[in-house]
Amino acid sequence: MTVRRASGTESADHRSLHERIAADLRDEIMSGDLAPGAKVPSTARLKERFDASSATIQKALQLLKDEGLVVGRAGAAVTVREHRQRTMRPAAYTAPVRAGERFRWLAEAEKHGGTARSRLLDVAEAVPPADVRALLGLADGETALLRRQILTIDGEPVELVASYYPLDIAGGTAMAERRAIRGGTPTLLAELGFPPRVSVDRVSARIPTQEQAAALELPGNLPVLRTLRVVHTDGDRPVEATVMVKAGHLYELQYEFTPDTPPD
């Protein structure tokens, strides 16, 4: 299988045939052409469509089963699994919560069904990655407070989160303690006099690191969605930079924008 570029040259797709077939079917599942509960076309139809052997088709379907996108058993049709892809709206859970409310990410995730949980993995002073240091205005080698957690839905790991805070803000506060913060750090930052005013996201697709693949229990070599978020308070001061990593085949992010009104 080759991909023809607009210029007329050809670029070979070096993936194996079963990986390419799985990629096409995965795209149809994620775009909704194969809806939740729908039957995947039969092996005979897929053999004809992709000019492939039964063994190759079964290998492609096994990849999708391993990813949790489809389910099937011997003698039964393979069907698209229910409620696998989730649409998350970052703007819905960045603001502080009111007293007694749950952390907004957990509440937002549960709107789609299931039970959402957050498990704290680590709290420590650490040197952030270079892109995080740049956003927080830290010098090379300078440390920040790191809070790492894993977010789960119905016990399944869905997001790995590493948040960094300037030590002059977070040091000596509840953020530096190894325990959950009721309402999340946006609420605590607001109580400390650093209310979140502006959040900026940079989203990229990457091949997961070994740590990310293990923590998220990812099958194969699927990409992840990496969101790098910086939160500014009054005076445009950065108070938090967070790296969030999600399984790319299970999530999409929804951003809403209001276009500027052109001047008269």
C-alpha positions, 0 to 999 in steps of 0.5 A: 500500500502506498500513499500518493503525495500531491506532487505525484511522488509516492511514499510507502507506508512501512507498517505491516498490512494488519496494522494498516487495516487496524488503523483504517478501522480504528479511524472509522470507530473513532469518527463514528462511522462504526458506532458503539454497538455496531458490528464490524464487517465480516472477515469475508468482507474485510478480506475483499476490501483490503485484499488480505488473508483471513489470518491478517484480518484476525491480527488486525481485529486482535489489535483493536480488541487489545485496545479495547475498541471492539469485543468479540468471541469465537463464533460471534460477530465482532462489535464496537465496544460501548462508550470507549471514546470520551470527549473532554472539555478542558474549560469545564474543569479549570476553575475553582470549585465552590465549598463542598463540590468535587474536583471538576475533572472528576465530576466532568468525567462522571457525566459520561458514566462510570466512577472517576477517581484520582490517586496521588503518586508523588509529591516532591521537589523536582527539576521540571522538563525544559518546556515546563521550566520555560513556562514557569520562568525557572532557570536551568536546574531550578526546582519546583513542587511536583504533584503527580497523580493518575486518574481512573474511570471504573478502575481503568487508568485514563490520564497521567498528570504531573503538575509543577508549582513555584516553590515560593507559592506552594512551599509550606502549603497543603500542596506540599503535603502528600494528600489529596486537596479538596476541590483541587489545586485551583481552589487552593491557589485561589484561597492563597491569593493566586486565583486562576485567570488564564489557562493556555494549552498546547496539545500534541500527539506523541509516542508514549514514554516507557513510564507513560505506557506502563502507567496507562496500560497502553497496548502496542505503540499507540500515540498519546495526547500530551497537553501542556497547560500553563495557568496564569494569575493576576499580573500574568504570573504563571502559578502552575504548569501541568503535563497531562497524558491521555491514551490517544485512541480513547479521547478527544478534547473539545475547545469552544471559541467565540470569534472576535467581532470585526470593527465597524 
